[in-house]
Amino acid sequence: MKIDETNCGKCGICTEACPLGLIEKQGMKIIIKAGCNNCGRCLKVCPMDAIYEDE
């Protein structure tokens, strides 16, 4: 998964949705750490449609 920084509202909803705890808020950025299995839970809960599948 990837985050479109221009659309991201930094709300943190995705951090709570990640079952592996691999999404973190670091300063004013949301970071998806290595190990993401592309389950899509963060993508489904993002109110800004800022998360997309990595190709």
Long-range contacts (C-beta under 8 A, 24 or more apart in sequence): 1-32, 1-36, 1-38, 1-40, 1-42, 1-43, 1-51, 1-52, 1-53, 1-54, 2-32, 2-51, 2-52, 2-53, 2-54, 3-30, 3-31, 3-32, 3-50, 3-51, 4-50, 4-51, 4-52, 5-29, 5-50, 6-50, 7-48, 7-49, 7-50, 8-48, 8-50, 9-47, 9-48, 9-50, 11-47, 11-48, 13-45, 13-46, 13-47, 14-42, 14-45, 14-46, 14-51, 17-41, 17-42, 17-44, 17-45, 18-42
